């Protein structure tokens, strides 16, 4: 965010009891450390059940949609073509691994100073435990070697030998007939903690916005569907950032909706974007250029910190280049990531009009708490209302 656009409008609020806070006149250091980039982490081409080629998709995302980054994540399994009603040509990375090699090369060729091209695979099927995006691996996840839905083999064996970016995303968590099988929990006797122990070193992201990927339209209104699942995984101890993807299956990469994943990174390079995603410095937004910063006790979103007091200092900054006078409702969400029986709490933090940065004091009742923001732009304007959801800061209080 350009510092010249940040107007520090200081407000001290008190939630949950405690003493009156003091005005803070200094921005956290992370305001100057990171820039904000926008993109999508889930798209397809004709190399699985989509349209077009990877080179076409990257060029479209960069030049027509204005994305800073795009990940093409083709289905790894041989049956992916069944979802492509207009195709029966056998072009699948699961059947022809050479196509995947071409995808990786296309991503490298598409890199520009103003654009990062990522690649990966969408593992498994919805009926076998839902989909997981595996980013940056160099080989196809062979569904003979790692059978469809065998998440344990993926987490514990295949990724050990093929680490790639060491970055996974839980896709569209609301899909699937049996939540107990989601992302391989059934492979761990239904235990969230065992799944977390196996997958947590790789999984940093979860979609709260997806698609509608089977639409060939542009300008479709994006909707938030996975926020409840996101909160549940946080409550179960997972460390995840929310993402907003389009899951494109047609030649509308970046234009299907205005939903974006915002990423906080020091520079626009592949290594920098991947590191930011691994560190969960990301947020989901239905507005294409809503620029958000959020932190607790001077630690940026995605951080894990130890605090000496239950009184937490919350900082947020909002900037929208083309809606500078929009009204906002800022809501604080917090939960206990150690006590799974406690509900997630949400309350109004502030209302503001226009761009600006503010601070507040939050008193948490939890010793182990995650804190994040849900922000509504134009909260009272039904069809025009946009939503953004940030990654948390995880706080331990000894």
KOLROBA-393169 format. One record per residue (C-alpha): x, y, z; residue number from 0; residue in one letter. Coordinates in steps of 0.1 Angstrom, whole numbers, plus 2048, in hexadecimal, padded with zeros to 3 digits. Example, Ala and Ser with C-alpha at 12.3 -4.5 7.8 and 13.67 -1.06 7.14 Angstrom:
@u->87B	v->7D3	w->84E	n->0	res->A
@u->889	v->7F5	w->847	n->1	res->S
//
This chain:
@u->800	v->800	w->800	n->0	res->X
@u->80D	v->822	w->7F7	n->1	res->X
@u->814	v->834	w->818	n->2	res->X
@u->808	v->855	w->809	n->3	res->X
@u->7E5	v->846	w->807	n->4	res->X
@u->7E4	v->83B	w->82B	n->5	res->X
@u->7D2	v->854	w->841	n->6	res->X
@u->7D7	v->849	w->865	n->7	res->X
@u->7B6	v->84F	w->875	n->8	res->X
@u->7BA	v->842	w->898	n->9	res->X
@u->79E	v->834	w->8AD	n->10	res->X
@u->7A1	v->820	w->8CD	n->11	res->X
@u->785	v->808	w->8D4	n->12	res->X
@u->781	v->7EF	w->8F0	n->13	res->X
@u->771	v->7CD	w->8EB	n->14	res->X
@u->76C	v->7B3	w->906	n->15	res->X
@u->776	v->7C9	w->924	n->16	res->X
@u->797	v->7D7	w->930	n->17	res->X
@u->7A7	v->7F9	w->935	n->18	res->X
@u->7A4	v->816	w->91D	n->19	res->X
@u->7BF	v->814	w->902	n->20	res->X
@u->7D6	v->830	w->8F7	n->21	res->X
@u->7D8	v->841	w->8D5	n->22	res->X
@u->7F3	v->832	w->8BF	n->23	res->X
@u->802	v->84A	w->8A6	n->24	res->X
@u->81B	v->833	w->895	n->25	res->X
@u->814	v->81A	w->87A	n->26	res->X
@u->820	v->7F6	w->87F	n->27	res->X
@u->840	v->7EF	w->86C	n->28	res->X
@u->830	v->7D6	w->855	n->29	res->X
@u->81D	v->7F3	w->844	n->30	res->X
@u->83E	v->7FB	w->834	n->31	res->X
@u->84B	v->7D8	w->82F	n->32	res->X
@u->830	v->7CA	w->818	n->33	res->X
@u->81E	v->7D2	w->7F8	n->34	res->X
@u->7FC	v->7C4	w->7EE	n->35	res->X
@u->7F8	v->7AE	w->7CF	n->36	res->X
@u->7D8	v->79F	w->7C1	n->37	res->X
@u->7D2	v->77E	w->7AF	n->38	res->X
@u->7C2	v->75C	w->7AE	n->39	res->X
@u->7CF	v->73A	w->7B9	n->40	res->X
@u->7B8	v->722	w->7A7	n->41	res->X
@u->7B2	v->720	w->781	n->42	res->X
@u->7B1	v->706	w->766	n->43	res->X
@u->7B9	v->703	w->741	n->44	res->X
@u->7B3	v->6E8	w->727	n->45	res->X
@u->7CF	v->6D4	w->737	n->46	res->X
@u->7B4	v->6C6	w->74F	n->47	res->X
@u->78F	v->6D0	w->74C	n->48	res->X
@u->792	v->6F5	w->743	n->49	res->X
@u->797	v->709	w->723	n->50	res->X
@u->7B5	v->719	w->711	n->51	res->X
@u->7DA	v->714	w->719	n->52	res->X
@u->7EF	v->71E	w->736	n->53	res->X
@u->801	v->739	w->722	n->54	res->X
@u->7DF	v->748	w->718	n->55	res->X
@u->7D3	v->747	w->73C	n->56	res->X
@u->7F1	v->759	w->74A	n->57	res->X
@u->7F1	v->773	w->72F	n->58	res->X
@u->7CC	v->779	w->734	n->59	res->X
@u->7CF	v->77C	w->759	n->60	res->X
@u->7EC	v->795	w->756	n->61	res->X
@u->7E1	v->7AB	w->739	n->62	res->X
@u->7BB	v->7AA	w->73A	n->63	res->X
@u->7B2	v->7A3	w->75F	n->64	res->X
@u->7CF	v->7B6	w->76D	n->65	res->X
@u->7D8	v->79B	w->786	n->66	res->X
@u->7FA	v->79B	w->797	n->67	res->X
@u->7FB	v->775	w->799	n->68	res->X
@u->7E8	v->757	w->78D	n->69	res->X
@u->7EC	v->732	w->796	n->70	res->X
@u->7E1	v->718	w->77D	n->71	res->X
@u->7D8	v->6F8	w->790	n->72	res->X
@u->7CE	v->6DC	w->779	n->73	res->X
@u->7BC	v->6BD	w->786	n->74	res->X
@u->7D5	v->6A1	w->78B	n->75	res->X
@u->7BE	v->683	w->786	n->76	res->X
@u->7B5	v->671	w->766	n->77	res->X
@u->790	v->676	w->76A	n->78	res->X
@u->791	v->69C	w->769	n->79	res->X
@u->784	v->69E	w->746	n->80	res->X
@u->762	v->690	w->751	n->81	res->X
@u->759	v->6B3	w->75D	n->82	res->X
@u->761	v->6C3	w->73B	n->83	res->X
@u->741	v->6BF	w->728	n->84	res->X
@u->74F	v->6CF	w->708	n->85	res->X
@u->76E	v->6B9	w->707	n->86	res->X
@u->779	v->696	w->702	n->87	res->X
@u->79C	v->69B	w->6F5	n->88	res->X
@u->7B1	v->68A	w->70F	n->89	res->X
@u->7C5	v->6A9	w->717	n->90	res->X
@u->7CC	v->6A2	w->73C	n->91	res->X
@u->7EB	v->6A5	w->751	n->92	res->X
@u->7E1	v->685	w->762	n->93	res->X
@u->7E2	v->672	w->741	n->94	res->X
@u->7FF	v->686	w->731	n->95	res->X
@u->818	v->693	w->74B	n->96	res->X
@u->82A	v->6A5	w->72F	n->97	res->X
@u->80E	v->6BE	w->730	n->98	res->X
@u->816	v->6C6	w->754	n->99	res->X
@u->83A	v->6CC	w->74A	n->100	res->X
@u->82D	v->6E5	w->730	n->101	res->X
@u->818	v->6F6	w->74A	n->102	res->X
@u->836	v->6FB	w->761	n->103	res->X
@u->84A	v->709	w->744	n->104	res->X
@u->82D	v->720	w->73A	n->105	res->X
@u->82D	v->72E	w->75D	n->106	res->X
@u->852	v->735	w->75C	n->107	res->X
@u->84F	v->745	w->73A	n->108	res->X
@u->832	v->75B	w->746	n->109	res->X
@u->845	v->76B	w->762	n->110	res->X
@u->848	v->791	w->75E	n->111	res->X
@u->853	v->7AD	w->776	n->112	res->X
@u->82E	v->7B4	w->77B	n->113	res->X
@u->821	v->791	w->77B	n->114	res->X
@u->827	v->770	w->78E	n->115	res->X
@u->81C	v->750	w->77D	n->116	res->X
@u->817	v->732	w->795	n->117	res->X
@u->80E	v->70E	w->78D	n->118	res->X
@u->802	v->6F0	w->79F	n->119	res->X
@u->7E8	v->6D4	w->7A0	n->120	res->X
@u->7C6	v->6CF	w->7AF	n->121	res->X
@u->7C8	v->6AD	w->7C1	n->122	res->X
@u->7AC	v->694	w->7C7	n->123	res->X
@u->786	v->697	w->7BF	n->124	res->X
@u->76A	v->6A5	w->7D3	n->125	res->X
@u->75B	v->683	w->7DA	n->126	res->X
@u->77C	v->676	w->7E7	n->127	res->X
@u->782	v->692	w->800	n->128	res->X
@u->781	v->6B2	w->7EC	n->129	res->X
@u->79D	v->6C4	w->7DA	n->130	res->X
@u->7BE	v->6D1	w->7E6	n->131	res->X
@u->7D4	v->6E8	w->7D1	n->132	res->X
@u->7F8	v->6DD	w->7D1	n->133	res->X
@u->80E	v->6FA	w->7C5	n->134	res->X
@u->830	v->6F9	w->7B5	n->135	res->X
@u->837	v->6D4	w->7B2	n->136	res->X
@u->84A	v->6C9	w->793	n->137	res->X
@u->839	v->6A8	w->78C	n->138	res->X
@u->815	v->69C	w->788	n->139	res->X
@u->807	v->68B	w->7A7	n->140	res->X
@u->801	v->66A	w->797	n->141	res->X
@u->7E0	v->65C	w->7A2	n->142	res->X
@u->7EE	v->639	w->79F	n->143	res->X
@u->80A	v->642	w->7B7	n->144	res->X
@u->7F4	v->657	w->7CE	n->145	res->X
@u->7D0	v->64A	w->7C9	n->146	res->X
@u->7B4	v->662	w->7C6	n->147	res->X
@u->7AA	v->66E	w->7E9	n->148	res->X
@u->7C9	v->65F	w->7FA	n->149	res->X
@u->7D2	v->67F	w->80D	n->150	res->X
@u->7E8	v->66D	w->825	n->151	res->X
@u->7FE	v->661	w->809	n->152	res->X
@u->7FF	v->684	w->7FC	n->153	res->X
@u->808	v->695	w->81D	n->154	res->X
@u->820	v->67C	w->82B	n->155	res->X
@u->831	v->66D	w->80D	n->156	res->X
@u->82D	v->67E	w->7EC	n->157	res->X
@u->832	v->6A2	w->7F8	n->158	res->X
@u->851	v->696	w->80B	n->159	res->X
@u->861	v->68C	w->7EA	n->160	res->X
@u->852	v->6A8	w->7D5	n->161	res->X
@u->850	v->6C7	w->7EC	n->162	res->X
@u->84B	v->6E1	w->7D1	n->163	res->X
@u->842	v->702	w->7E2	n->164	res->X
@u->837	v->6F0	w->801	n->165	res->X
@u->816	v->701	w->7FD	n->166	res->X
@u->7F3	v->6F2	w->7FC	n->167	res->X
@u->7D0	v->701	w->7FC	n->168	res->X
@u->7AF	v->6F1	w->808	n->169	res->X
@u->797	v->6F8	w->7EB	n->170	res->X
@u->772	v->700	w->7ED	n->171	res->X
@u->76D	v->6F0	w->810	n->172	res->X
@u->747	v->6F1	w->80E	n->173	res->X
@u->747	v->6D7	w->7F2	n->174	res->X
@u->745	v->6B2	w->7F9	n->175	res->X
@u->72A	v->69B	w->807	n->176	res->X
@u->73E	v->690	w->826	n->177	res->X
@u->751	v->6AB	w->839	n->178	res->X
@u->761	v->690	w->84E	n->179	res->X
@u->775	v->686	w->82F	n->180	res->X
@u->780	v->6A9	w->826	n->181	res->X
@u->7A4	v->6AC	w->81D	n->182	res->X
@u->7AC	v->689	w->82A	n->183	res->X
@u->79E	v->68C	w->84E	n->184	res->X
@u->790	v->669	w->84A	n->185	res->X
@u->7B4	v->65D	w->843	n->186	res->X
@u->7BB	v->668	w->867	n->187	res->X
@u->79E	v->658	w->878	n->188	res->X
@u->789	v->678	w->877	n->189	res->X
@u->7A3	v->68B	w->88B	n->190	res->X
@u->7A8	v->6B0	w->884	n->191	res->X
@u->7C8	v->6B0	w->899	n->192	res->X
@u->7D7	v->693	w->885	n->193	res->X
@u->7CE	v->6A2	w->864	n->194	res->X
@u->7DD	v->6C3	w->870	n->195	res->X
@u->7FD	v->6B2	w->87B	n->196	res->X
@u->801	v->6A2	w->858	n->197	res->X
@u->7F4	v->6BE	w->842	n->198	res->X
@u->7FC	v->6DD	w->856	n->199	res->X
@u->820	v->6E0	w->84A	n->200	res->X
@u->813	v->6E4	w->827	n->201	res->X
@u->7F0	v->6F3	w->828	n->202	res->X
@u->7EF	v->719	w->82D	n->203	res->X
@u->7D0	v->723	w->819	n->204	res->X
@u->7AB	v->71C	w->817	n->205	res->X
@u->792	v->729	w->7FE	n->206	res->X
@u->776	v->73E	w->80C	n->207	res->X
@u->76C	v->74A	w->7E9	n->208	res->X
@u->76C	v->734	w->7CA	n->209	res->X
@u->75F	v->737	w->7A7	n->210	res->X
@u->745	v->732	w->799	n->211	res->X
@u->760	v->721	w->784	n->212	res->X
@u->748	v->70F	w->76C	n->213	res->X
@u->73A	v->731	w->760	n->214	res->X
@u->748	v->73F	w->73F	n->215	res->X
@u->73B	v->762	w->749	n->216	res->X
@u->74F	v->780	w->755	n->217	res->X
@u->746	v->799	w->771	n->218	res->X
@u->732	v->77F	w->786	n->219	res->X
@u->72C	v->789	w->7AA	n->220	res->X
@u->743	v->775	w->7C1	n->221	res->X
@u->735	v->767	w->7E1	n->222	res->X
@u->745	v->75C	w->801	n->223	res->X
@u->73C	v->737	w->809	n->224	res->X
@u->759	v->729	w->81D	n->225	res->X
@u->75C	v->741	w->83A	n->226	res->X
@u->74C	v->729	w->853	n->227	res->X
@u->763	v->70D	w->848	n->228	res->X
@u->781	v->725	w->84B	n->229	res->X
@u->778	v->72E	w->86F	n->230	res->X
@u->772	v->709	w->878	n->231	res->X
@u->795	v->6FF	w->86C	n->232	res->X
@u->7A4	v->71D	w->87F	n->233	res->X
@u->792	v->711	w->89E	n->234	res->X
@u->7A0	v->6EF	w->899	n->235	res->X
@u->7C3	v->6FD	w->89A	n->236	res->X
@u->7CC	v->700	w->875	n->237	res->X
@u->7E0	v->71E	w->86A	n->238	res->X
@u->7CF	v->72A	w->84A	n->239	res->X
@u->7C9	v->749	w->836	n->240	res->X
@u->7A9	v->74F	w->822	n->241	res->X
@u->7AB	v->751	w->7FC	n->242	res->X
@u->793	v->75C	w->7E0	n->243	res->X
@u->796	v->749	w->7C0	n->244	res->X
@u->783	v->746	w->79F	n->245	res->X
@u->78A	v->721	w->796	n->246	res->X
@u->788	v->72B	w->771	n->247	res->X
@u->77E	v->710	w->758	n->248	res->X
@u->779	v->729	w->73B	n->249	res->X
@u->78E	v->745	w->72C	n->250	res->X
@u->784	v->75E	w->746	n->251	res->X
@u->7A2	v->75C	w->75D	n->252	res->X
@u->7A0	v->779	w->775	n->253	res->X
@u->781	v->787	w->766	n->254	res->X
@u->767	v->76D	w->771	n->255	res->X
@u->761	v->781	w->792	n->256	res->X
@u->773	v->79E	w->7A3	n->257	res->X
@u->77E	v->787	w->7C0	n->258	res->X
@u->7A3	v->788	w->7C8	n->259	res->X
@u->7BB	v->779	w->7E0	n->260	res->X
@u->7CF	v->796	w->7EE	n->261	res->X
@u->7F3	v->78E	w->7F8	n->262	res->X
@u->80B	v->7A2	w->80D	n->263	res->X
@u->82E	v->79F	w->800	n->264	res->X
@u->84D	v->7B5	w->7FD	n->265	res->X
@u->850	v->7B1	w->7D7	n->266	res->X
@u->83F	v->7A1	w->7BA	n->267	res->X
@u->854	v->782	w->7B4	n->268	res->X
@u->84B	v->75D	w->7B5	n->269	res->X
@u->85F	v->757	w->7D4	n->270	res->X
@u->851	v->775	w->7E6	n->271	res->X
@u->82D	v->76C	w->7DE	n->272	res->X
@u->831	v->747	w->7E7	n->273	res->X
@u->842	v->751	w->808	n->274	res->X
@u->825	v->769	w->810	n->275	res->X
@u->80C	v->74D	w->809	n->276	res->X
@u->81F	v->734	w->81F	n->277	res->X
@u->820	v->74E	w->83A	n->278	res->X
@u->7FA	v->755	w->836	n->279	res->X
@u->7FE	v->77A	w->82E	n->280	res->X
@u->7DE	v->779	w->819	n->281	res->X
@u->7BA	v->783	w->819	n->282	res->X
@u->79B	v->77C	w->804	n->283	res->X
@u->787	v->798	w->7F5	n->284	res->X
@u->76A	v->79B	w->7DD	n->285	res->X
@u->777	v->7BD	w->7D3	n->286	res->X
@u->792	v->7BC	w->7B8	n->287	res->X
@u->7A9	v->7D6	w->7C7	n->288	res->X
@u->79F	v->7DA	w->7EC	n->289	res->X
@u->7C1	v->7DF	w->7FE	n->290	res->X
@u->7C2	v->7D3	w->822	n->291	res->X
@u->7DC	v->7D2	w->83D	n->292	res->X
@u->7D4	v->7C2	w->85E	n->293	res->X
@u->7E9	v->7B9	w->87D	n->294	res->X
@u->7E9	v->7B3	w->8A2	n->295	res->X
@u->804	v->7C1	w->8B9	n->296	res->X
@u->819	v->7CD	w->89B	n->297	res->X
@u->818	v->7A9	w->88C	n->298	res->X
@u->80A	v->7A7	w->869	n->299	res->X
@u->7ED	v->78F	w->860	n->300	res->X
@u->7F9	v->76B	w->85E	n->301	res->X
@u->811	v->76E	w->87B	n->302	res->X
@u->813	v->75A	w->89B	n->303	res->X
@u->81C	v->76E	w->8B9	n->304	res->X
@u->81E	v->76D	w->8DF	n->305	res->X
@u->80E	v->789	w->8F3	n->306	res->X
@u->814	v->794	w->916	n->307	res->X
@u->7F0	v->7A1	w->91B	n->308	res->X
@u->7CD	v->799	w->911	n->309	res->X
@u->7CA	v->7BD	w->904	n->310	res->X
@u->7D3	v->7BB	w->8DF	n->311	res->X
@u->7DA	v->7D8	w->8C8	n->312	res->X
@u->7C9	v->7D4	w->8A7	n->313	res->X
@u->7D3	v->7E7	w->888	n->314	res->X
@u->7C2	v->7E8	w->866	n->315	res->X
@u->7C5	v->7FD	w->847	n->316	res->X
@u->7AC	v->7FF	w->82A	n->317	res->X
@u->7B2	v->80E	w->807	n->318	res->X
@u->79D	v->80B	w->7E8	n->319	res->X
@u->7AB	v->81E	w->7CA	n->320	res->X
@u->78A	v->821	w->7B8	n->321	res->X
@u->772	v->823	w->7D6	n->322	res->X
@u->784	v->83B	w->7ED	n->323	res->X
@u->765	v->847	w->7FF	n->324	res->X
@u->754	v->826	w->805	n->325	res->X
@u->746	v->81E	w->827	n->326	res->X
@u->753	v->800	w->83A	n->327	res->X
@u->749	v->7EA	w->857	n->328	res->X
@u->766	v->7D9	w->868	n->329	res->X
@u->75E	v->7BA	w->87D	n->330	res->X
@u->777	v->7A8	w->893	n->331	res->X
@u->776	v->782	w->894	n->332	res->X
@u->788	v->76E	w->8AF	n->333	res->X
@u->789	v->74A	w->8BB	n->334	res->X
@u->79C	v->732	w->8D1	n->335	res->X
@u->7B2	v->71C	w->8BC	n->336	res->X
@u->7B7	v->704	w->8D9	n->337	res->X
@u->794	v->6FF	w->8E7	n->338	res->X
@u->77F	v->6F0	w->8CB	n->339	res->X
@u->75E	v->6F3	w->8DF	n->340	res->X
@u->760	v->719	w->8E1	n->341	res->X
@u->74D	v->72B	w->8C6	n->342	res->X
@u->75D	v->745	w->8AF	n->343	res->X
@u->754	v->768	w->8BB	n->344	res->X
@u->74D	v->786	w->8A4	n->345	res->X
@u->745	v->7AA	w->8AC	n->346	res->X
@u->745	v->7CC	w->89C	n->347	res->X
@u->766	v->7DD	w->89F	n->348	res->X
@u->761	v->7FE	w->88C	n->349	res->X
@u->750	v->810	w->870	n->350	res->X
@u->763	v->828	w->859	n->351	res->X
@u->75E	v->83B	w->839	n->352	res->X
@u->77A	v->83C	w->81F	n->353	res->X
@u->79E	v->831	w->81F	n->354	res->X
@u->7B0	v->832	w->840	n->355	res->X
@u->7C4	v->81F	w->85B	n->356	res->X
@u->7B9	v->81B	w->87F	n->357	res->X
@u->7C1	v->809	w->89F	n->358	res->X
@u->7AC	v->7FA	w->8BA	n->359	res->X
@u->7B1	v->7E7	w->8DA	n->360	res->X
@u->7A2	v->7C4	w->8DD	n->361	res->X
@u->7A0	v->7B1	w->8FE	n->362	res->X
@u->79F	v->78C	w->8F7	n->363	res->X
@u->792	v->772	w->90F	n->364	res->X
@u->7A7	v->756	w->900	n->365	res->X
@u->7CB	v->74B	w->908	n->366	res->X
@u->7CF	v->73D	w->8E5	n->367	res->X
@u->7BC	v->753	w->8CD	n->368	res->X
@u->7BA	v->75A	w->8A8	n->369	res->X
@u->7AE	v->77D	w->89D	n->370	res->X
@u->7A4	v->788	w->87A	n->371	res->X
@u->78E	v->7A1	w->869	n->372	res->X
@u->76F	v->79F	w->853	n->373	res->X
@u->76A	v->7C0	w->841	n->374	res->X
@u->74B	v->7CA	w->82F	n->375	res->X
@u->74E	v->7E6	w->814	n->376	res->X
@u->72C	v->7F8	w->810	n->377	res->X
@u->71D	v->7E1	w->82B	n->378	res->X
@u->6F9	v->7EE	w->827	n->379	res->X
@u->6F9	v->7EC	w->801	n->380	res->X
@u->6EE	v->7C8	w->7FA	n->381	res->X
@u->6F8	v->7C1	w->7D6	n->382	res->X
@u->716	v->7D8	w->7D7	n->383	res->X
@u->724	v->7CD	w->7F8	n->384	res->X
@u->747	v->7BE	w->7F7	n->385	res->X
@u->757	v->7A8	w->811	n->386	res->X
@u->77B	v->7A2	w->81B	n->387	res->X
@u->788	v->788	w->834	n->388	res->X
@u->7AB	v->78A	w->841	n->389	res->X
@u->7C3	v->770	w->84D	n->390	res->X
@u->7C6	v->76F	w->873	n->391	res->X
@u->7E1	v->777	w->88C	n->392	res->X
@u->7E5	v->75A	w->8A4	n->393	res->X
@u->7ED	v->766	w->8C8	n->394	res->X
@u->7F9	v->752	w->8E5	n->395	res->X
@u->7F7	v->761	w->908	n->396	res->X
@u->80D	v->74E	w->921	n->397	res->X
//
